[in-house]
Amino acid sequence: MSKRIRQRQRNRRAALVLTLLALGILGLLWLRGRDPAAAGGESLVPRTKELEAAMPEIREQLLTPNPYSRPQNEMEGIEGIVIHYTANPGSSAQENRDYFEGLKDSGATSASSHFIVGLEGEILQCVPVGEVAYASNDRNRNTLSIECCHPDASGQFTEATYRSLVTLTAWLCDNFQLSADTVIRHYDVTGKECPKYFVDHPEAWEQFRKDTAAQMETLETAAT
């Protein structure tokens, strides 16, 4: 076999290897694009080791990117937290998350939330913290939203829901260096009766903000 022929064979083998590598890389990129959790957004990363240790248990179930509940629009920044209630008595965090997911197919409305707190205190994350959720009207661009489940039409949260809401809100405030004053109700944005119990009982809302501030102090003390 001549030297020229051997060189051609080596060149063909090298080209084949490079082609296979390129196809492998393209395949990985395609699979990543198909994974809702990998498609844009920011992970919820604690900014300190102390906050990492104090982070509440959050089950990440990110919505599939779609125009109705996860448009993947980048937030302008995180300047506050908005508290909501589901207005669906007795429904679970999972059921509300699945409703948001189903909007990609039904297109019935535009709605979602970054987090949902369930009746037993479980916390689901539906939208990455760097992306807009459709929850708080003109504050969608710069606030995180928390939906809360409730057992009956009064909108009052269970003790487990309330405890998890305080813990999550305080942790998010500390992690994103927000004050308790930046925590507001959906009502404070649009006048909508949401979260109902905190609108009907302003004293309960003030107590929630006090409890959140106290929890923040606990976190800050632990970090020093």
Number of C-alpha atoms within 10 A of each C-alpha: 5 6 7 9 10 11 11 11 11 12 12 12 12 12 12 12 12 12 12 12 12 11 12 12 12 12 12 11 12 11 11 13 13 13 14 16 20 14 15 16 18 14 13 15 11 17 12 11 10 14 19 13 10 15 18 15 12 15 13 16 18 21 25 23 19 15 15 21 27 28 17 19 14 17 17 13 15 17 17 21 26 24 24 24 24 21 20 15 15 15 16 21 25 16 11 22 22 14 15 22 23 16 21 19 9 10 13 10 13 16 18 27 29 25 29 30 30 28 22 18 21 19 25 24 21 25 30 26 22 23 24 29 32 23 23 26 11 11 20 20 20 20 27 30 30 26 27 30 28 27 17 14 12 14 23 22 24 18 12 14 22 21 18 22 26 20 19 22 25 25 24 21 22 21 18 14 13 17 16 20 11 14 22 18 25 24 18 15 14 13 10 12 17 22 24 20 18 24 19 15 11 11 11 14 17 12 12 18 20 14 17 24 20 15 19 23 14 12 19 14 9 11 13 6
